[in-house]
Amino acid sequence: MSSLRDAAGLRVLITGASGTFGRALATELSTRGAHVVGLDVAPRDDDPVPVIACDLTDDDAVPAAVTTALGRLGGLDLLINNAGIGGPAPAELAPGTEVRRQLDINLLGTWRVSAACVPALVASRGRVVMVTSRMAVMQLPLAAAYGASKRAMVAYADALRLELGTHVGVTCIYPSAVRSPIHDSTAAAGLSLEGMSSYEPLEGVVETVLRAGLSRRARRDLPTTRRGAVELFLARHLPALTDRIVARTFSARIRSGAFGTAELAAPAVERHAEAGA
């Protein structure tokens, strides 16, 4: 990564700074000499950088927290929209609290923070990095809310790029699955998609975020692995093929009994049994 700009003195704000990705990013950037402040709904005593408590679903709290953070930083050069949650949400069921929660944090939380940061980013001709997901382009079953929120996050990033592009670079990165607590609620519901995703190392995600934030020219989209680059290409140019691949893998998981007696998966299991009869 020798072609990257020097991070020393860079003023950085990271959302979800007390989580798996956020802590790793904060540690790496501060080690490189950046001045880093985080936002998180539940800061930890051992956070590697100062983290301001902030509920990203609160319309009033977000601008206030951003103002405090930028005051500590003295401006802003790089915003990393990293905060996000997952959880079980089959598309065939009416949206409830879980769906609204994911959309509010993943999409609207990103929107609230970005909007609050716009004046500072324009003033510094800064960068925004959106930590989206492979599921923004390649949806997996039983997790409709997460995929929808991440796809909408990319659409928001596209609009932000068009509006601020004369002064601010906006990059989306697309991690696949990384082992972290974000998967816990899905696994607890018996809907683990363990066999449908290939886990990738956290270090690759951190490296890609750094490339997005520190490259001399802002990139539009960055996958985090070679496999991710292939998936991104196929999802955009051959979507019917990716649908067939995901559907076949999902069917195989159901036949293997992977979803056991999971209530939320029961209708899909029943339909596959009928189709195979």
C-alpha positions in Angstrom: 0.0 0.0 0.0 3.0 2.3 -0.6 0.9 4.4 -3.1 -1.3 5.6 -0.3 -1.2 9.1 1.2 0.4 9.6 4.6 -2.3 9.3 7.3 -0.3 11.4 9.8 -2.4 14.3 11.0 -5.5 13.1 9.1 -8.8 13.9 11.0 -11.0 10.8 11.0 -14.5 10.0 12.3 -15.5 6.3 12.5 -19.1 5.1 13.3 -19.5 1.8 15.1 -16.1 2.5 16.5 -16.4 0.1 19.4 -17.3 -2.9 17.2 -15.1 -5.5 15.5 -14.4 -3.4 12.3 -14.4 -0.1 14.1 -11.8 -1.0 16.7 -9.5 -2.5 14.1 -9.8 0.6 11.8 -9.3 3.0 14.7 -6.2 1.1 15.9 -4.6 1.0 12.4 -5.3 4.6 11.6 -4.1 6.0 14.9 -1.0 3.9 14.7 -0.4 5.6 11.3 -0.6 9.0 13.0 -4.2 9.9 12.2 -6.4 11.8 14.8 -9.4 9.5 15.2 -12.6 9.9 17.1 -15.4 7.4 17.1 -19.2 7.2 17.5 -20.9 4.2 19.0 -24.1 3.4 20.8 -22.1 1.5 23.5 -18.5 2.8 23.9 -16.1 0.5 25.7 -13.6 1.3 28.4 -10.8 -0.2 26.4 -11.6 1.5 23.1 -8.3 2.4 21.3 -9.5 6.0 20.5 -12.0 8.4 22.1 -15.5 7.2 21.4 -18.6 9.4 21.9 -21.8 7.7 22.9 -24.4 8.2 20.1 -27.6 6.4 19.0 -27.6 6.7 15.2 -31.3 6.4 15.2 -31.8 9.6 17.1 -32.3 12.6 14.8 -31.2 15.1 17.4 -28.4 13.2 19.0 -26.5 12.6 15.8 -25.8 16.2 14.8 -24.9 17.0 18.4 -22.4 14.1 18.6 -20.9 14.9 15.3 -20.4 18.5 16.4 -18.6 17.3 19.5 -16.4 14.9 17.5 -15.5 17.5 14.9 -14.7 20.0 17.7 -12.2 17.5 19.2 -10.7 16.8 15.7 -10.6 20.4 14.6 -12.3 19.5 11.3 -12.7 16.3 9.2 -10.8 14.7 6.4 -12.2 11.2 6.4 -15.6 9.8 7.5 -15.9 6.0 7.7 -19.5 4.9 7.9 -18.9 1.6 9.5 -21.8 1.2 11.9 -24.3 -1.6 11.0 -26.3 -4.5 12.4 -27.7 -7.7 11.0 -30.4 -10.1 12.0 -33.0 -12.6 10.7 -35.6 -11.1 8.4 -37.3 -13.3 5.8 -38.6 -11.3 2.8 -42.0 -13.2 2.9 -42.9 -11.9 6.3 -44.3 -8.4 7.0 -41.7 -5.9 8.2 -41.6 -5.5 12.0 -39.3 -4.1 14.6 -36.2 -6.0 13.5 -36.6 -4.8 9.9 -37.1 -1.2 10.9 -34.1 -1.4 13.3 -31.8 -2.6 10.6 -33.0 0.0 8.1 -32.8 2.8 10.7 -29.2 2.0 11.7 -27.7 0.8 8.5 -29.2 3.2 6.0 -30.7 6.2 8.0 -27.9 6.2 10.5 -25.4 6.5 7.7 -27.5 9.3 6.2 -27.8 11.2 9.4 -24.0 11.1 10.2 -23.0 11.9 6.6 -25.4 14.9 6.4 -24.0 16.3 9.6 -20.5 15.9 8.3 -21.0 17.5 4.8 -19.9 21.1 5.6 -16.6 19.9 7.2 -15.9 17.4 4.4 -16.5 20.0 1.7 -14.2 22.5 3.5 -11.4 19.9 3.7 -12.2 18.3 0.3 -12.3 15.1 2.2 -13.4 11.5 1.7 -16.3 9.3 2.8 -15.9 5.5 2.9 -19.1 3.4 3.1 -18.7 -0.1 4.6 -21.5 -1.8 2.7 -21.7 -5.5 2.1 -21.5 -8.2 -0.6 -25.2 -8.5 0.1 -25.7 -5.0 -1.4 -25.3 -6.6 -4.8 -25.9 -10.3 -4.1 -28.8 -11.0 -1.8 -29.0 -14.0 0.5 -32.3 -15.5 1.6 -33.7 -15.1 5.1 -31.8 -11.8 5.6 -33.9 -9.4 3.4 -33.6 -6.4 5.8 -29.8 -6.4 5.9 -29.4 -6.8 2.1 -32.1 -4.1 1.4 -30.4 -1.7 3.9 -27.0 -2.2 2.4 -28.2 -1.9 -1.2 -30.0 1.3 -0.2 -26.8 2.5 1.5 -25.0 2.2 -1.9 -27.8 4.1 -3.6 -27.4 6.9 -1.0 -23.6 6.9 -1.6 -24.2 7.2 -5.3 -26.4 10.3 -4.7 -23.9 11.8 -2.3 -21.1 11.3 -4.8 -23.1 13.1 -7.5 -23.9 16.0 -5.2 -20.5 16.4 -3.6 -18.2 15.0 -6.2 -16.6 18.4 -7.0 -15.2 18.4 -3.5 -15.6 15.1 -1.7 -14.8 11.5 -2.8 -17.2 8.7 -1.9 -16.2 5.1 -2.0 -18.2 1.9 -1.2 -16.5 -1.2 -0.1 -18.1 -4.7 -0.2 -16.9 -7.1 2.5 -18.4 -10.6 2.5 -18.8 -12.4 5.9 -16.3 -11.7 8.6 -16.5 -13.5 11.9 -18.0 -11.0 14.4 -21.0 -10.6 16.8 -23.1 -9.2 13.9 -24.1 -12.8 13.0 -25.1 -13.8 16.5 -28.8 -13.0 16.3 -29.2 -14.8 13.0 -27.5 -17.9 14.4 -29.6 -17.7 17.5 -32.7 -17.8 15.4 -31.4 -21.0 13.7 -30.9 -19.3 10.4 -27.1 -19.4 10.1 -26.0 -19.1 6.5 -22.6 -20.6 7.4 -22.5 -22.7 4.2 -23.6 -19.9 1.9 -20.8 -17.4 2.7 -17.0 -17.8 2.7 -15.5 -16.0 5.6 -12.7 -13.5 4.9 -10.1 -12.1 7.2 -10.7 -8.8 9.1 -7.3 -7.6 8.0 -8.5 -7.5 4.3 -11.4 -5.3 5.2 -9.2 -2.9 7.1 -6.7 -2.8 4.2 -9.5 -2.0 1.8 -10.9 0.8 3.9 -7.4 2.3 4.2 -7.0 2.0 0.4 -10.4 3.8 -0.1 -9.6 6.5 2.4 -5.9 7.1 1.6 -5.6 6.5 -2.1 -4.6 9.6 -4.1 -7.6 9.3 -6.3 -11.0 8.4 -4.9 -12.3 5.0 -6.1 -16.0 4.4 -6.6 -16.3 0.7 -5.6 -13.8 -1.6 -3.9 -14.2 -5.3 -3.2 -12.2 -6.7 -0.3 -11.0 -9.9 -1.9 -10.5 -11.4 -5.4 -13.5 -13.6 -4.9 -15.5 -10.5 -3.9 -14.4 -8.8 -7.2 -15.8 -11.8 -9.1 -19.0 -11.8 -7.2 -19.4 -8.0 -7.7 -18.9 -8.4 -11.4 -21.3 -11.3 -11.8 -24.0 -9.7 -9.6 -23.9 -6.6 -11.7 -23.6 -8.1 -15.2 -25.1 -11.6 -14.8 -27.7 -11.3 -12.1 -29.8 -14.2 -13.3 -26.7 -16.5 -13.0 -26.0 -15.3 -9.4 -29.7 -15.9 -8.5 -29.4 -19.5 -9.7 -26.2 -20.1 -7.8 -27.6 -18.7 -4.5 -30.9 -20.5 -5.0 -29.1 -23.8 -5.6 -26.9 -23.3 -2.6 -29.9 -22.4 -0.4 -31.7 -25.6 -1.6 -28.7 -27.7 -0.7 -28.6 -26.1 2.8 -32.3 -26.9 3.3 -31.9 -30.5 2.2 -29.0 -30.9 4.6 -31.2 -30.0 7.5 -29.2 -26.9 8.3 -32.2 -24.9 9.4 -33.5 -27.6 11.7 -36.7 -26.5 13.4 -36.1 -22.7 12.9 -39.5 -21.2 12.9 -38.7 -18.4 10.4 -37.3 -20.8 7.9 -40.2 -23.3 8.2 -42.2 -22.0 5.2 -39.2 -22.2 2.9 -38.4 -25.7 4.1 -41.9 -26.8 3.5 -42.0 -25.3 0.0 -38.7 -27.0 -0.9 -40.1 -30.3 0.4 -43.2 -29.9 -1.8 -41.2 -29.0 -4.8 -39.0 -32.1 -4.4 -41.9 -34.5 -3.8 
